[in-house]
Amino acid sequence: MYTSLYIYRVPRDNVAAFLCVQREAAAIYCQYGALGDETFGPCNLEAKYGCMPFPAAFELEEGEDVFVSLSRFRDLAHHDEVMSRVDADDRIGELYEQVTGLLDIRRVMRGEFERVV
C-alpha cells in the first residue's frame, strides 16, 4: 500500500468550503483509479498515553482546525499512474485555486508513505 498524506490547517470560517473542495477532489482521484481518498476532521486531539497533543506539532493559529487527508494506491507505480491523470485534469487545477483562497498552502504538510508493517 502506498499513501499520500496531507495535513491542512484550515481557518474555521473556511471549513465548509474546504470540505466541499475535498469531496470534489476525492471523486476525481477515485475516478482515475485511487483506491481511496479520505479527509479526516478533528474529534479528539488531547494528549493521551504519554503522547503530546496533536496540535502541538503543527503551530495552529487562533481559529484554525487541523485536517488530515489520505490518498491510497496499490504501490508507487500505481500512484504515479493515477497522479499523472489527476494532474492533467483541469478540474484539479480549479480546485487547487479554490484551496489557495481558503488556506495558506505554504503551511500544508505533505508526504508519501509506503506500508512497512
Secondary structure, DSSP 8 states (H G I E B T S, - for coil): -EEEEEEEEEEGGGHHHHHHHHHHHHHHHHHTT-SEEEEE--S-----TT---GGGGTT--TTEEEEEEEEEESSHHHHHHHHHHHHH-HHHHHHHHHHHHHS-GGG-EEEEEE---
